[in-house]
Amino acid sequence: MQTTFDLIIVGGGMVGSALACALRDASLRIALIDGGPLQRDNSPQNEHEFDPRVSALTVSSQRFLEHLGAWSLMVDERVSPYRHMQVWDGLGTGHIEFHADQIQHPVLGHIVENSVTQAALLDRLQTQDNLSLLAGERLQTLLDDGELGPRLRLESGLELEARLLVAADGANSQLRACAGFAMREWDYLHQGIVTTVEVSESHRKTAWQSFLETGPLAFLPLPDSDDGRHFCSIVWSNVPDQAERLMALDDSSFCQELERAIEGRLGSVLTTDQRYCIPFRQRHAVDYVMPGIALIGDAAHTIHPLAGQGVNLGLMDAAALAEVILHAHERGDDIARLAVLQRYQRQRKGANLSMMGAMEFFERLFHDRSMPLRLLRNSGMNWVDGAPMIKQQLIRRAMGLQGDIPRLAR
């Protein structure tokens, strides 16, 4: 089989698959490597069963996925638009509401199961002529003695080389570690409980978020079933002891605690799917690139899921890197040259750090229990809620409609 490529992407998740798909019309030899099957699961889908992993996709992410030809496939399968967002301080009176009408837009975003996005991208990749899919393959080590550029040795013994390698293999990236990228990281000392729940009242196309003493709780709207049942995906951030206690509860007791925590705003919490507990940790690569290698998505940065921006940042990384590669290739430039790759880093590093800084600020702001700060926090939320111009700016930035947006996502 072919063992030399112009570009090898390690990691076939949403971000790696999106990058490969964005380069479908380029005269580049591309390989996509992943330990999984790299094809959709075609088993029958129960309308009452949801992937516990969901993303709040912004309008800019939607536009990028439309460009890739994946969005229509996702809509055909299952997406949940939301037009309204309610945020409040569970310990006080602070409250902010956001609505799509405030910026004359049909939606604020869409809640989409990660498996739906992944399946749509994989469908697109199956027909991509310039792409080799290497499923069930895992990276063993990185060598630097290839004739073209870096050389990969896989656990199967296969060796591949390419002018450019892209690490899209997640927060614990093996390629990033092999290449020796320096990281800054710290533990949030919080864990997130994620699952799907059925509620007795409609979510009304609204995303709900309460800031509790132990951490934020989000109820994200999922599609109603044909028989009128209502579902939400939840992300409940807690300190480790509290998370352990909640995970140990039986389903009925957990639903009762969850209903109290959300103040019954969606009626009764009737049922819960299997619960998963995920530790929250922030990571950020000091540099995203070195000669012949680039990091994208969680391999470059992970943030607190406070606003559901992690996947959106990764998709914008993929869009920006694709633009840089396409532009360099059209000009006859070396796509692996450090000066070329630094164009991608300049575009994305500042934007990612800005979002990470904002999430860090809000996480610390709502984690502080002191009474003076709590009063200031509640007053500030209510003031912003009454300031339409500021709210419009916040909405546009959260939707990915403001700032340095890659051309493919506009």
N, C-alpha and C positions, 0 to 999 in steps of 0.2 A: 504494500500500500504506500501511498504518498507519505513522505516523512519530512519534507521541507515545505515551509509556508511563508507567506509574507507576514501573517498575523496569526497568533495562537491566543485564544481566549480561554483562560482556566476558570471554570465555573459557569454552569449553564442555568443559573437561576434567572429571575426576572431581568436583572441588570445586565448580566452577561449575554443573555439571549437578545435583549433589546439592542445592544451594541452590534452583535452579529447581523441582526435584521436590518439595522440602519446602513450597513455596508453592502447590502445585497446587490446593488447595481455597479459596484466598483470592480475594476479588473484586478482584484487582489485574491490571492489564495489564502483562505481562512479556515482554521480549525477551531472547533468548539469542544472542549473536554469537560466531562463531568462524571462523577461516580454513579449518578442515577441513570435512568433509561433514556432521557432526552426525547421522550414521546409522551403524548397525553395519555392519561388513564381513561379508557373508554368504557369503564364499568358503569352500569346504570346509576343515575344520580337521583337520590330521594330529595324531593323539594323541601323536606323538613330537616335535612342534614346539611350542615354548613362547615366549611373549613374554619377552624378556630383562628387561623391567621388571616387577618384582613388588613387592608390599607385604605386610608382616606386619600384617594387620588385627586390631585389638584387639576385645575383646568389646563395648566401647561403640560402636565403628564398626560392628560387625555389627548391633547393635540399631538403630542409626540407619538402616542400609540395609534392615533388616527393616521399619521404619516407612515407608520410601519405597516398599516393594514390590519392591525390587531384589534382595534377598538370595536369595530362592527361585530367581530366574532365574540367579543366579551359581552356586548349588549344582547346578542342573540342567546347567550348562555345565562348570565345573571349579574346585574349590577344594581346598586341602590342609590339613586340620586338623593342628595339632601339639600334643602333650600334654606334651612334655618339652623341656628346653633345657639344653645343656651349655656352659659357658663356662670357659675355662682360659687361663692365661698360658703362651704357647708358649716363653717364656724361663725358666720356673721351675716351681714345684710348685703354685702357686695354682690352685684349682678350685672352681667352684660349680655345683650342679645344681638346676634348678627343675622341679617336676612339678605338673600340674594337680590331682592328688590332694591336694596339700598345702593346697589351699583348697577341697576338695570341689567341683571344677568339672570339667565334661567335657573342656574344652580350655583351652590357654593363649591360642590365637588361630588364625588361618588365614593361610597363604601363598596369595595370589591374584594372578594376572597382572593388571596394570593394564588390559589390553585387555578382560578378562572383566568387571571392575567397570564400565568405561566403557560397554561394550555393553549391560549390563543397565540402566544409568541412561538411556541413549539410547532403549532400548525403551520405558521408562516415559514419557519425554518426548513420544514421537510421538502419544500420545493425550491430551495435556494441553490442555484447552480454553482456558485463559487465557494460553497461551504462543505467541509467534511465534518460530520458529527461523530465524535468518539465517545460513545456512551459506556458506562461501567468502567471507566479508566480513572485512576487517581495518581496524582503527582507523587513521586518518590523524592526526587532531588533536582536541583538546578545546576547545570554545568555551563561554563562560559567559553568553551573551546569549539563552538560550532563555526562552520565556514561562513554562514550567513549572519549569525548572531547568537543569542543564548540558545542553549540546548536543554531540553527537558528529558528526564528519564522517568517513565511511568512505572507503577508497581508491577505491571504486567511484563516489564522488561523492554517495552517499546521505547525507542528514543526518537524525539522530534526536535527540529530546530526551526527557528523563525527569525525574521528581522526584528519583529516586535512581539513582546509578550504582554498580555493584559491580565492582571489579577482581578477576577470578579468572584472569588471563591469565599466570600463572606468574612465575618468579623474575626474568625480564627484562621485567616488566610495562610495556607501552606506556602504558596508562591511568595507572598510578602515576607514570610519568615526566612525562606531560603535565600531571597535576594538581599536580606539584611536591612530592610527599611526601619528606621527609628520611629518609635511610637510614643505618644503621650497618652496615658490612660489612667482612669481612676474609677473606683466603685461608687455607685450612688447609694449603696447600703439600703437599697429597696429591691423588692421583687414584685413582678407583675403577674397577677392571675388573669388568664385569658380563657374565655369559653363563649359559647352561644347560649342565650337564655330565651325562653318564651315568656312574653308579658301579656297581661290581659287587655291593655289598651294600646291603641295605635301610636307609633312613634311620631306620626305626622311629618315625616320626612325631615326630622330634626335630629341633630347630634347633641347629646346632653353630656355636660362635664361638670362635676362637683369637686371642689378641693376640700378634702377631709383632713382631719388631724393626722392621719397616718399616710396620706398621699392622695393623688387625684384618682377619681373614678369616672370612666367614660362609658356611656351607652351609645353605641353606633348603630344606625338603622340598617336592617337587612330587609330583603323583599318579603312581603306578606305571602303566605301560601294561598293556593286557590280556594281553600276552604275557610279563609278569613282569619287564620292564626297570625300572630304578630311576633316577630323575632328581632333580637338585638345581639350584636357582638359586644362583649364587655372587656375592658382592660382596667384592672383594679390594682393600683400601686400601693404596696404596703411595706412597712418595716418587716424584717425577716420573721420575728416572733409572731406577729399578727398574721402574716401570710401562711406560716406553718399551721397556726390554729384554724384559719379558714379552710385550708386544704384538707384538714382532718375531719371537718364537719360532714355529716351525711347530706344528701342533696336537698332535702326538705329544710334543714336548718340553715344551709348555705343560702338558699333562696330567700329565707326570712331575713337574714342579715343583709343581704343585698338589697332587698326591698326597703329596709329601714335606711340604708346608706344613701339610696337615691331618693329618699323622702316620698316614696310611693308615687312619683310623678308619672309613671307609666302603668299605674294600677298594681296588681299583684304580679310578682315574679313566679310563674307557674312551674317551670321546669328548667333544668340546666343540663347541658351536655357535659362530657368529660372535661375536667378542669386541668389546665397546665400552668405551671409556675416557672417564670423566667427571670433570672437575675438581670438587673439593669446595670450596665457598665458603659462608660463613655470612652471612646478611643478616637484618636486622630493622628494620622501619619504626619511626621514633621515635613516630609516631602511626598508628593504624589507620584513623582517620576524620577527615573534615573535612565541613563542611556539604554535603550532597548526594552524598557519595562515601564508600565503605568499601572496605577491602582485606581479602581473605580468602586463606587457603592460602599458596602460595609467593609470591604478590604481597606478602604481609605479612611472611613469615619463611621462611627456609630453614635447616636444621640439618644437622649431620653425620649420615650415615645409620647411625651406630653401632648404634642399636637399632631402626631401621626405623620411626621415629615420625612422619616427615614428613607422609605422607598422612593419618594418624590425626589429627594436629593440624589439618590443613586441613578434614577432615570435621567435626570438632568446631567449628571456626569457622563452617562452613555451618549446622550445627544451631543454634548460639547466635544467629547473625544472623537466621535464619529465625524463631526464637522472639521476638526483639525486634521484628521487622517485623510479625509476626502480632499480637502484643500491642498494639502502637501502632495498627495499622489497626483492630482491634476496638474500641479506645477512641475512634476518630476523631481520633487524633493524627497529625501530619505525620511520615511515615516517614523523611523526609530531614532532619529537624531535628537539629542537632548534639547536643542533650541526649539525644535518643532513641538515636542511633548510639553515643554514649559508653557506654550501658549494655552494648552488645556489646563495646566495647573493654575496659571494666572486667572483664568476665567472662573474656575470652580472653587479654588481654595478660599478666597475671600467670602464668596456667597455661602459656602458651607460653614465657615467659622462664624459668620454673622448669625446664621440660624442656630448654631450650637450655643453661641453666647446668649441668645434670646431665651432658649429653652433652659439654660443653666440659671439665668436670672429668675425666671418664673418658678423654677423648681425650688430655688433657695427662698424666694419671696413667700411662697405658700407653705414652705416647711417650717418657717420661723413661727414660734408660738407666742412670742412676746406681745403683750396687750397693746403697746403703742404702735407697733408695726401692723398688728391686726386691724386696728382702727384706721390707720393710714391706707392699708391695702383695700379695705372695704370702701372708704371714701373715694379712693382712686378709681376703683371699678365703676362705681356709680357715676363719677364725673365723666369717665370715658363713654359710658353708655348714653350720656346726654350730649355728647360732642359728635355730631354726624360726620363732619369732615375727617376727624381722626379715625372714626370707625371705618369709613370708606377706605382710607389708606391701609388700615390693618387688614381689612378683608381682601383687598387687591394683592397685598403681599402674601397673605396666607394662601391665596388661590394661584400663586405663581404668575400673576399678571403684571408684576412690577419688579424692577431690578434687571440684572444682566441675564436675560433669558436666552438660551441657545436658539439659533435660527430654526432648527428643526422642531422646536416646541412652541413656536409663536403662532 
